[in-house]
Amino acid sequence: MTFRGNANERSSFITRTRPLNVIYRLDFVVFGTSVVEIKTLPGLTSREDAQLLNYLKVTRMPLGLLLNFGNDHRLEWRRMINLPTDHGG
């Protein structure tokens, strides 16, 4: 997949062969290096982790931050690092 767009316009993800039928929108892109996702849920789950990890992989950005403000007056947060993978022989 590849990423098209920036933080100020509608962003879409394209597979190698065809566009996806779903439009995904990043909450924030910070300095072109980090993805920030904002949530207001009772608690963060592996689903939100997977969403952020997918955004990092598709955009090839190295850092991600997941912020949840819906947990009983307490900020819940997670930081993710997208390590580059070596696909060479």
C-alpha positions in Angstrom: 0.0 0.0 0.0 1.0 3.6 -0.4 -0.2 6.8 1.2 -1.4 9.8 -0.7 -2.1 13.2 0.8 -1.2 15.3 3.8 -2.7 16.4 7.1 -4.8 19.1 5.4 -6.5 17.2 2.7 -8.4 14.0 2.4 -6.0 11.1 2.5 -6.5 7.7 0.9 -4.7 4.5 0.8 -4.0 2.6 -2.4 -3.1 -1.1 -2.7 -0.5 -2.2 -5.3 -3.3 -3.2 -7.7 -6.3 -1.1 -6.9 -7.7 1.6 -4.6 -9.4 0.5 -1.4 -13.1 1.1 -1.1 -12.7 2.8 2.2 -11.2 6.2 2.9 -9.0 6.4 6.0 -8.3 9.8 7.6 -5.3 10.4 9.9 -6.1 12.7 12.8 -2.8 14.5 12.7 0.5 14.3 10.9 3.2 16.2 12.9 6.2 17.6 11.0 5.7 14.9 8.3 7.3 12.4 10.7 4.7 11.4 13.2 1.0 10.2 13.2 -1.2 11.2 16.1 -4.5 9.5 16.6 -7.1 10.9 19.1 -9.7 8.7 20.7 -12.5 9.1 23.3 -13.1 5.5 24.3 -13.6 3.8 27.6 -10.3 2.1 27.0 -7.7 1.4 24.3 -7.7 -2.1 22.7 -5.6 -4.0 20.2 -7.9 -2.6 17.5 -6.7 0.9 18.0 -3.1 -0.3 18.3 -3.5 -2.1 14.9 -5.0 1.0 13.3 -2.1 3.2 14.3 0.4 0.5 13.3 -1.2 0.2 9.9 -1.1 4.0 9.5 2.6 4.0 10.3 3.4 1.2 7.9 1.4 2.8 5.0 2.8 6.3 5.5 6.3 5.0 6.3 6.5 7.4 9.2 8.7 6.4 12.1 6.6 7.6 15.1 3.0 7.2 16.2 1.1 8.4 19.3 -2.3 7.2 20.3 -4.2 9.5 22.8 -7.4 8.5 24.6 -9.3 11.1 26.5 -12.4 9.0 27.3 -11.1 7.0 30.3 -12.6 8.6 33.5 -10.7 11.9 33.6 -7.4 10.1 32.9 -5.3 10.4 29.8 -4.4 7.0 28.3 -1.6 7.0 25.7 0.6 4.7 23.7 3.6 5.4 21.6 4.7 3.3 18.7 7.9 3.2 16.7 7.8 2.0 13.1 11.2 0.3 12.5 12.3 0.1 8.9 12.4 -3.4 7.5 15.1 -4.7 5.3 13.6 -6.5 2.3 17.0 -6.9 0.6 18.6 -10.3 0.0 
